[in-house]
């Protein structure tokens, strides 16, 4: 090794960018961090359990569709034309949302609990690539689970219900496609939100409490606030965004519908990006 190379290698040891006598390229470092974080997330038993629960939404949708079809068929013929059913994929999307939000939280808080985060910080002194790698992994898992559960629930519900409930599931697939995609995108948003909150709070219980509050508690509170604030605040809740993304209305729910599609998209990105960027900033400045 030439003297100049030795100096570069030695100076790179301090920043974790050298392995042995071979200086590592920046892309190699990024791939090493990404691979390491993937192995850590994959090796945790709770990851399989949480993903299994999220994907179980399809089975839950099938069971509810079968139950609804049985009730419809047992109803008197004169009442059947007035029977209605909610979109099951929209009702059940909260299951993968919560599951992936918990997965994103545990991806970082479990390392704080075991002290493994200190080892990771030693290997990656800049620290923020650790959060970025975790975000890439949980975001990809969230997108995959979101697409599988949302489209899977729609397919099984359509197959079971047929033209029942005034043809609620008998319309063209292309008509439902934009909403299915919008619902799917909320799942990785929850995964990244959980990761950001977990990094900021370093508390599994605290981060999960906020996520559950966004899904259940806050919408109920906002629904009881006098107008026009109920409509205004309800429009920026994450549960209100899918229909606003496609220019639809939330008239039959506690949510508002004031945002145009572009602002709804910005709001959805903000739910994921703001806590994540804050976490990347904080992890560089706070002791492990």
C-alpha positions as CSV (number, residue, x, y, z in Angstrom):
1,X,0.0,0.0,0.0
2,X,1.4,3.4,-1.0
3,X,2.1,5.9,1.8
4,X,-0.7,8.2,0.6
5,X,-3.2,5.3,0.7
6,X,-2.1,4.4,4.3
7,X,-2.7,8.0,5.5
8,X,-6.1,8.0,3.8
9,X,-7.0,4.7,5.4
10,X,-5.9,5.7,8.8
11,X,-7.8,8.9,8.7
12,X,-10.9,7.0,7.5
13,X,-10.9,4.7,10.6
14,X,-12.2,7.5,12.7
15,X,-15.2,8.0,10.6
16,X,-15.9,4.2,10.1
17,X,-15.2,4.4,6.4
18,X,-12.3,1.9,6.2
19,X,-12.2,-1.9,6.5
20,X,-8.8,-3.4,7.0
21,X,-6.4,-1.8,4.5
22,X,-9.1,-1.0,1.9
23,X,-10.9,2.3,2.0
24,X,-14.6,1.8,1.6
25,X,-16.7,3.8,-0.9
26,X,-19.7,5.7,0.4
27,X,-22.1,3.4,-1.5
28,X,-20.4,0.4,0.2
29,X,-21.0,2.0,3.6
30,X,-24.6,2.7,2.8
31,X,-25.2,-0.9,1.6
32,X,-23.5,-2.2,4.7
33,X,-25.7,-0.2,7.0
34,X,-28.8,-1.1,5.1
35,X,-27.9,-4.8,5.2
36,X,-27.1,-4.7,8.9
37,X,-30.5,-3.0,9.7
38,X,-32.4,-5.5,7.6
39,X,-30.7,-8.4,9.4
40,X,-31.6,-6.9,12.8
41,X,-35.2,-6.3,11.9
42,X,-35.6,-9.7,10.2
43,X,-34.1,-11.6,13.1
44,X,-36.5,-10.2,15.7
45,X,-39.4,-12.6,16.3
46,X,-41.9,-9.8,16.8
47,X,-41.4,-8.7,13.2
48,X,-42.9,-11.9,11.9
49,X,-45.7,-11.8,14.4
50,X,-46.6,-8.1,13.6
51,X,-46.4,-8.7,9.8
52,X,-48.5,-11.8,10.2
53,X,-51.2,-9.9,12.1
54,X,-51.2,-7.1,9.5
55,X,-51.6,-9.6,6.6
56,X,-54.3,-11.3,8.6
57,X,-56.5,-8.3,7.7
58,X,-57.4,-10.2,4.5
59,X,-58.8,-13.1,6.5
60,X,-60.7,-10.7,8.8
61,X,-62.1,-9.0,5.7
62,X,-63.2,-12.4,4.3
63,X,-64.9,-13.3,7.6
64,X,-66.8,-10.0,7.8
65,X,-67.8,-10.3,4.2
66,X,-69.2,-13.8,4.8
67,X,-71.0,-12.6,7.9
68,X,-72.5,-9.7,6.0
69,X,-73.6,-11.8,3.1
70,X,-75.3,-14.2,5.4
71,X,-77.2,-11.4,7.2
72,X,-78.2,-10.0,3.8
73,X,-79.5,-13.3,2.5
74,X,-81.4,-13.9,5.7
75,X,-83.1,-10.5,5.7
76,X,-86.6,-10.1,4.3
77,X,-86.7,-9.4,0.5
78,X,-88.4,-6.0,1.0
79,X,-85.5,-4.8,3.2
80,X,-82.6,-6.0,1.1
81,X,-82.7,-3.0,-1.4
82,X,-82.1,-0.6,1.4
83,X,-79.3,-2.5,3.0
84,X,-75.9,-0.9,2.9
85,X,-72.3,-1.9,3.8
86,X,-69.2,0.1,4.4
87,X,-66.1,-0.4,2.2
88,X,-64.4,-3.2,4.2
89,X,-60.9,-2.4,3.0
90,X,-61.4,1.2,4.2
91,X,-62.7,0.1,7.6
92,X,-60.0,-2.6,8.2
93,X,-57.0,-0.5,7.0
94,X,-56.5,0.5,10.6
95,X,-55.2,-3.0,11.4
96,X,-52.1,-2.8,9.1
97,X,-51.7,0.8,10.0
98,X,-51.4,0.0,13.7
99,X,-49.3,-3.1,13.1
100,X,-46.7,-1.3,10.9
101,X,-46.7,1.7,13.2
102,X,-45.8,-0.7,16.1
103,X,-43.2,-2.3,13.9
104,X,-41.6,1.0,13.0
105,X,-41.5,1.9,16.7
106,X,-39.9,-1.4,17.8
107,X,-37.3,-1.2,15.1
108,X,-35.6,1.6,17.1
109,X,-36.9,1.4,20.7
110,X,-35.8,-2.3,21.0
111,X,-32.2,-1.2,20.4
112,X,-32.5,1.5,23.0
113,X,-33.8,-1.0,25.5
114,X,-31.0,-3.5,24.9
115,X,-28.2,-1.0,24.4
116,X,-27.5,-2.2,20.9
117,X,-28.0,1.3,19.6
118,X,-24.6,2.2,21.2
119,X,-22.9,-0.5,19.1
120,X,-24.6,0.8,16.0
121,X,-23.6,4.4,16.8
122,X,-20.0,3.2,17.2
123,X,-20.0,1.5,13.9
124,X,-21.8,4.4,12.2
125,X,-20.6,7.6,13.9
126,X,-22.7,9.9,11.9
127,X,-25.8,8.1,13.3
128,X,-28.4,9.5,11.0
129,X,-27.8,6.7,8.4
130,X,-29.0,4.2,11.0
131,X,-32.4,5.9,11.0
132,X,-32.4,6.3,7.3
133,X,-31.7,2.6,6.7
134,X,-34.4,1.6,9.1
135,X,-36.8,4.0,7.4
136,X,-36.1,2.4,4.0
137,X,-36.7,-1.1,5.4
138,X,-39.9,-0.4,7.4
139,X,-41.2,1.9,4.7
140,X,-40.8,-0.9,2.1
141,X,-42.4,-3.4,4.4
142,X,-45.2,-1.0,5.1
143,X,-45.9,-0.4,1.4
144,X,-45.9,-4.2,0.7
145,X,-48.2,-4.9,3.5
146,X,-50.5,-2.0,2.7
147,X,-50.9,-3.1,-0.9
148,X,-51.4,-6.7,-0.1
149,X,-54.0,-6.1,2.7
150,X,-55.9,-3.4,0.9
151,X,-56.2,-5.1,-2.5
152,X,-56.5,-8.5,-0.9
153,X,-59.4,-7.4,1.3
154,X,-61.1,-5.8,-1.7
155,X,-60.8,-8.9,-3.8
156,X,-62.2,-11.3,-1.2
157,X,-65.0,-8.9,-0.3
158,X,-65.9,-8.5,-3.9
159,X,-65.9,-12.3,-4.4
160,X,-68.1,-13.0,-1.4
161,X,-70.6,-10.1,-1.6
162,X,-71.1,-10.0,-5.4
163,X,-74.0,-7.8,-6.2
164,X,-75.4,-7.7,-2.7
165,X,-76.0,-4.4,-0.9
166,X,-77.1,-2.6,-4.0
167,X,-74.0,-3.6,-5.9
168,X,-71.5,-2.0,-3.5
169,X,-68.8,-4.3,-4.8
170,X,-70.2,-4.8,-8.3
171,X,-68.7,-1.7,-9.8
172,X,-65.7,-1.6,-12.1
173,X,-62.3,-2.2,-10.5
174,X,-60.9,0.9,-12.1
175,X,-63.4,3.0,-10.2
176,X,-62.1,1.7,-6.8
177,X,-58.4,1.6,-7.8
178,X,-57.5,5.3,-6.7
179,X,-59.0,4.8,-3.3
180,X,-57.2,1.4,-2.9
181,X,-53.9,3.0,-3.7
182,X,-54.5,5.9,-1.4
183,X,-55.4,3.6,1.5
184,X,-52.3,1.5,0.8
185,X,-50.0,4.5,1.1
186,X,-51.2,5.3,4.6
187,X,-49.6,2.1,5.9
188,X,-46.0,3.0,5.2
189,X,-46.8,6.4,6.5
190,X,-47.7,4.9,9.8
191,X,-44.5,2.7,9.7
192,X,-42.3,5.8,9.3
193,X,-44.3,7.8,11.8
194,X,-43.7,5.0,14.4
195,X,-40.0,5.0,13.6
196,X,-39.7,8.7,14.0
197,X,-41.7,8.8,17.2
198,X,-39.7,5.9,18.6
199,X,-36.4,7.6,17.9
200,X,-37.6,10.9,19.4
201,X,-39.2,9.5,22.5
202,X,-37.1,6.4,23.0
203,X,-40.2,4.9,24.5
204,X,-42.2,2.1,23.0
205,X,-45.3,2.8,25.1
206,X,-45.2,6.6,24.4
207,X,-44.8,6.2,20.6
208,X,-47.5,3.5,20.4
209,X,-49.9,5.6,22.6
210,X,-49.6,8.5,20.1
211,X,-50.2,6.2,17.1
212,X,-53.3,4.7,18.8
213,X,-54.5,8.2,19.7
214,X,-54.2,9.3,16.0
215,X,-56.3,6.3,14.9
216,X,-58.9,6.1,17.7
217,X,-58.9,8.8,20.3
218,X,-58.3,12.1,18.5
219,X,-60.9,11.6,15.7
220,X,-63.6,10.9,18.4
221,X,-62.6,14.1,20.3
222,X,-62.6,16.2,17.1
223,X,-66.0,14.8,16.1
224,X,-67.4,16.4,19.2
225,X,-65.9,19.8,18.7
226,X,-68.3,22.5,17.4
227,X,-68.2,23.5,13.8
228,X,-66.3,24.9,11.9
229,X,-63.3,23.5,13.9
230,X,-64.5,20.0,13.7
231,X,-64.5,20.1,9.9
232,X,-61.1,21.9,9.8
233,X,-59.3,19.7,12.2
234,X,-61.0,16.6,10.9
235,X,-59.7,17.3,7.4
236,X,-56.0,17.0,8.5
237,X,-56.4,13.8,10.4
238,X,-54.5,10.9,8.7
239,X,-57.7,8.9,8.4
240,X,-59.3,11.7,6.4
241,X,-56.6,11.8,3.8
242,X,-57.2,8.8,1.5
243,X,-60.5,10.1,0.2
244,X,-59.2,13.6,-0.1
245,X,-56.2,12.3,-2.1
246,X,-58.7,11.2,-4.8
247,X,-60.9,14.3,-4.5
248,X,-63.6,12.4,-2.6
249,X,-65.7,13.2,0.5
250,X,-65.8,12.0,4.1
251,X,-69.4,13.1,4.6
252,X,-70.4,9.8,6.2
253,X,-67.6,9.9,8.8
254,X,-66.2,12.0,11.6
255,X,-63.6,13.4,9.3
256,X,-63.6,16.6,7.2
257,X,-63.1,17.1,3.5
258,X,-61.7,20.5,3.1
259,X,-58.3,19.7,1.5
260,X,-57.7,19.4,-2.2
261,X,-55.7,16.4,-3.4
262,X,-52.4,18.2,-3.5
263,X,-52.6,19.5,0.1
264,X,-53.9,16.1,1.2
265,X,-50.7,14.5,-0.3
266,X,-48.5,17.1,1.4
267,X,-50.2,16.4,4.7
268,X,-49.7,12.6,4.4
269,X,-46.0,13.1,3.5
270,X,-45.7,15.4,6.5
271,X,-47.0,12.8,8.9
272,X,-44.2,10.5,7.9
273,X,-41.4,12.9,7.1
274,X,-41.5,15.5,9.9
275,X,-41.0,13.1,12.8
276,X,-38.4,11.2,10.8
277,X,-36.4,14.2,9.9
278,X,-36.6,15.5,13.5
279,X,-35.3,12.0,14.6
280,X,-32.4,12.1,12.2
281,X,-31.5,15.6,13.5
282,X,-31.8,14.7,17.2
283,X,-30.0,11.4,17.1
284,X,-26.8,13.2,15.9
285,X,-26.9,15.6,18.8
286,X,-28.2,13.5,21.8
287,X,-26.2,11.0,23.8
288,X,-27.2,7.4,23.3
